[in-house]
Amino acid sequence: MTDASNDIVDFHWMLEILQTIDIGLIVIDNEYNITTWNAFMENHSGRAASSVKNQPLFEVFPELPEAWFRQKADTVRLLSIRTFTTWEQRPYLVRFRNYHPITSTAEFMYQNSMLYPIVDTKNQVTHIAVVIFDVTDIATSKLALQEANGELERLTRTDGLSQLFNRSYLEESIHRELQRSRRHNHPASLIMLDVDFFKHVNDTYGHVAGDDVIRFIGRQLRLNLRETDTAGRYGGEEFAVVLPETSANDAKVFAERLRLIMEDSTMKHEDTEFKITISLGIAELTDTMSTEQDWISSADHALYESKHNGRNQTTIFKTK
Ligand SMILES: Nc1nc2c(ncn2[C@@H]2O[C@H](COP(=O)(O)OP(=O)(O)OP(=O)(O)O)[C@@H](O)[C@H]2O)c(=O)[nH]1
């Protein structure tokens, strides 16, 4: 065979490959009109190559962000280089329905895409090849893994009963807030609170009723906190709340609101109704507290005073 006929055979092979590979190929000219569109594109868009030929790319795909795409294409043209976009940067270049109904729950096809310069004999970029890879399976399994890891992380810092943070996460938060507040010289307060006569609740109504009380306090704390506050279960029936940017007097407003909510609520267990109250202690961070343990002990000290003075009240820690 002559060189010319070899070239033609090669060319036909190439065309055959382009039609059958499971990769999308669009070729556009410098005016963004479509010149080539392979079988993958036909199958997923439902449009024949003949119907999109010479059509502007942005009309065929109105979802394609034009300014962003033009900027990418300009780089390819000016520098004669390839550019690559991953599904993590942009989930898809053109929106196709996901056709893996069994292996994947995604609504659309996740895509990696590449823009590739096509040059003429004078090394001028005359066209750009847009290559689209279907990465739905990879993307959905990675997203599922991320979601599972996120849930695992949430579980390791959550107290199952109250659905608040657990003690170890709470201690980390108290430590972080101590450092942050010191660095910025801003106020911060810590509230410790404890259910009054909780042993009596357990002994009279049973542990299940006691657990319901812990759940109820968890819910009330979650409902009443600001987003920047952190609440957790410190031990059995003891809870702590970290309030950044809050003086002791401001923390007392929150503490009293919570105390009154508890006082006004009626607990129900099976057919029995009962009331509970809580005692609270507040410590605003001062220079004399050098570790988070000092801060916790100060709030605990104030809580002890509330208990000692008759319970169902809030006390602010005072340095002697
Ligand atoms: N139901 C239930 N009870 C718990 C849990 N954790 C601790 N407790 C109980 O909480 C009670 C705490 O009792 P005490 O420390 O004597 O305190 P108190 O009865 O609340 O009395 P004051 O704090 O002095 O008002 C004990 O009976 C513990 O068994 C829990 O997760 N669920």
The ligand as an SDF file (V2000), in Angstrom:
LIG
                    3D

 32 34  0  0  0  0  0  0  0  0999 V2000
  -31.4510    7.9090   83.6530 N   0  0  0  0  0  0  0  0  0  0  0  0
  -30.1710    8.2460   83.7130 C   0  0  0  0  0  0  0  0  0  0  0  0
  -29.6310    8.5380   84.9090 N   0  0  0  0  0  0  0  0  0  0  0  0
  -28.3400    8.9150   84.9760 C   0  0  0  0  0  0  0  0  0  0  0  0
  -27.5570    9.0270   83.8050 C   0  0  0  0  0  0  0  0  0  0  0  0
  -26.3230    9.4360   84.1810 N   0  0  0  0  0  0  0  0  0  0  0  0
  -26.3410    9.5910   85.5390 C   0  0  0  0  0  0  0  0  0  0  0  0
  -27.5580    9.2830   86.0230 N   0  0  0  0  0  0  0  0  0  0  0  0
  -28.0290    9.2890   87.4100 C   0  0  0  0  0  0  0  0  0  0  0  0
  -28.0670   10.6290   87.9030 O   0  0  0  0  0  0  0  0  0  0  0  0
  -28.1100   10.5670   89.3350 C   0  0  0  0  0  0  0  0  0  0  0  0
  -27.2580   11.6800   89.8740 C   0  0  0  0  0  0  0  0  0  0  0  0
  -27.4670   11.7250   91.2330 O   0  0  0  0  0  0  0  0  0  0  0  0
  -26.7120   12.7120   92.2360 P   0  0  0  0  0  0  0  0  0  0  0  0
  -25.3150   12.9350   91.7250 O   0  0  0  0  0  0  0  0  0  0  0  0
  -26.8650   12.1570   93.6190 O   0  0  0  0  0  0  0  0  0  0  0  0
  -27.4290   14.0700   92.1050 O   0  0  0  0  0  0  0  0  0  0  0  0
  -28.9440   14.5170   92.1690 P   0  0  0  0  0  0  0  0  0  0  0  0
  -29.8390   13.4280   92.6090 O   0  0  0  0  0  0  0  0  0  0  0  0
  -29.2850   15.1020   90.8260 O   0  0  0  0  0  0  0  0  0  0  0  0
  -28.9120   15.6210   93.2330 O   0  0  0  0  0  0  0  0  0  0  0  0
  -28.4050   17.1180   93.0930 P   0  0  0  0  0  0  0  0  0  0  0  0
  -27.5260   17.1930   91.8710 O   0  0  0  0  0  0  0  0  0  0  0  0
  -27.6430   17.3640   94.3310 O   0  0  0  0  0  0  0  0  0  0  0  0
  -29.5980   17.9520   92.9610 O   0  0  0  0  0  0  0  0  0  0  0  0
  -27.6410    9.1630   89.7120 C   0  0  0  0  0  0  0  0  0  0  0  0
  -28.7550    8.4430   90.2030 O   0  0  0  0  0  0  0  0  0  0  0  0
  -27.1480    8.5620   88.3880 C   0  0  0  0  0  0  0  0  0  0  0  0
  -27.3700    7.1750   88.3270 O   0  0  0  0  0  0  0  0  0  0  0  0
  -28.1790    8.6890   82.5540 C   0  0  0  0  0  0  0  0  0  0  0  0
  -27.5550    8.7300   81.4850 O   0  0  0  0  0  0  0  0  0  0  0  0
  -29.4630    8.3250   82.5510 N   0  0  0  0  0  0  0  0  0  0  0  0
  1  2  1  0
  2  3  2  0
  2 32  1  0
  3  4  1  0
  4  5  2  0
  4  8  1  0
  5  6  1  0
  5 30  1  0
  6  7  2  0
  7  8  1  0
  8  9  1  0
  9 10  1  0
  9 28  1  0
 10 11  1  0
 11 12  1  0
 11 26  1  0
 12 13  1  0
 13 14  1  0
 14 15  2  0
 14 16  1  0
 14 17  1  0
 17 18  1  0
 18 19  2  0
 18 20  1  0
 18 21  1  0
 21 22  1  0
 22 23  2  0
 22 24  1  0
 22 25  1  0
 26 27  1  0
 26 28  1  0
 28 29  1  0
 30 31  2  0
 30 32  1  0
M  END
$$$$
